[in-house]
Amino acid sequence: MGDSFTFGYGVSAARRWTALCGQMLGMELVNCAVSGNTTGGMLARLEYQMDRVKPGMVLLMGGFNDILLSGSDAAARSNLGAMGHITAGRGAIPVFGTPPLPCPPIRVKWNGLADLEQVGEQAAVYQDWIRRMCGVFGYPLLDLHQKLIRVAAREGRPLSDYFLDGLHMNEEGNRAIAEAAAPALRRIMER
């Protein structure tokens, strides 16, 4: 469940990180993300999607659009926390993700919605909250922001090489995220 980052905005379905990650794991990862979704939309769809897919694990990664559209992460915190409890209560493992933060240069059209520097700062605070929440409740964390930073350092490339428009991953970014996420998800499934 997620927004455009989880969905794989701007990349063909076969090249999205969720499809690549599923190939690496030898299983289908059902991508129920919707570009532009807020955590309110995710929460509204969660139980329907769980009834439809019957997952053993649900990746919950969203909140950037909440911050972009409202300037606050308050709704995202409430909604994401509720989704974790609903997922666990229905017998699936909730896994929380932190997508990479915005990376300049950011396509000019995105700046028309909000001051993206402030949005990025608020998103970093929100990511820290997600990490703390996972620690408090013992939920697994897939920290894709930190994983992408490590991949870029290992490959000797700037972070901007992995972005399509400063907000969404290009094909290289989707590849890097999939390669970093697959072993982490495998470890979570083996618990």
Summary of the structure (lengths in Angstrom):
residues: 191
radius of gyration: 15.4
end to end distance: 21.5
largest distance: 44.3
contacts: 636
relative contact order: 0.17
helix: 60%
strand: 8%
